[in-house]
Amino acid sequence: MTQNIGASWEPLFKQEQNKAYFNDLLASVEEEYNNGICFPPKELIFNAFNFCPFNTLKVVIIGQDPYHGEGEANGLCFSVNDGVKIPPSLKNIFTEINTEYERVFFPSSGNLEPWAKQGVLLLNASLTVRKDLANSHKHLKWNVFTDAVIQYISDNSENVVFLLWGSFARKKGAKINRDKHLVLETGHPSPLSANRKLWFENQHFSKANDYLKSNKKTEISW
C-alpha cells in the first residue's frame, strides 16, 4: 500500500511504521478492501504523497474523506478522475478561484493532479472510504496518521500555507505552528456552507499566492 509514497516522505513513513497504531491501521484497511468495495483503488491510497514530494511542498489542503462513488476518488482530496462529473464542492472551489482572478474559464476536469505537481498536498483526514458510505472509515486510525503528517510538516518545513475549510479541517489544524506557517480558515465549500455565505469571497487562493511570493516561492497556478 505504501509503495507509491516517494523517497522524500520516507522519514515520515518510517517514523510512523515503528508505531503500533500504523500496523493496526494497515491491517484494518486491508480487511476493509478484502471484505467490500472501498475507494480509492488500493494502489492510490497514498497518492497525495506521490504527486507532491515533501521538498516541493508549498500548500496543504485538508479534506475529510475520499468521494465514495464508483470511479471518482483518485487519492487527492476534492479531486476526481478525468471524465467524472465535477462534484458540487469542487465547483464552488473553481467558482471562488474564478472570482479572485477575474476569470471566465471554468475547468472541464475536476482532476487536481496539476495542483499537486506544483506543491499542493491534497490530504484527506481519512484516506479511504466504503462505497456509497461517506465517512465510513472514521473508526479506523487514519486520524492518528494524518495528525502525524500535519505535525511532521509543521515541524520540518517553513512558510507552508494550510487551507482549512470547515470545522472538521480547522480541528485538524491544532498541531500547526502558526509562527512558521500561514493558516487560512473559512467555511467548507459544500453547497450548504456556500449558501450560508460561509465560503465565497474568502480569497484564500490569492492570499496563499501572496504569501508564497513574499517568501520567494513560486506561486501556484490554480
Secondary structure, 3 states (H helix, E strand, C coil): CCCCCCHHHHHHHHHHHCCHHHHHHHHHHHHHHHHCCEECCHHHCCHHHHHCCHHHCCEEEEECCCCCCCCCECCCCCCECCCCCCCHHHHHHHHHHHHHHCCCCCCCCCCCHHHHHCCEEEEECCCCEECCECCCCCCCCHHHHHHHHHHHHHHHCCCCEEEEECHHHHHHHHHCCCCCCEEEEECCCCHHHHHCCCCCCCCHHHHHHHHHHHCCCCCCCC
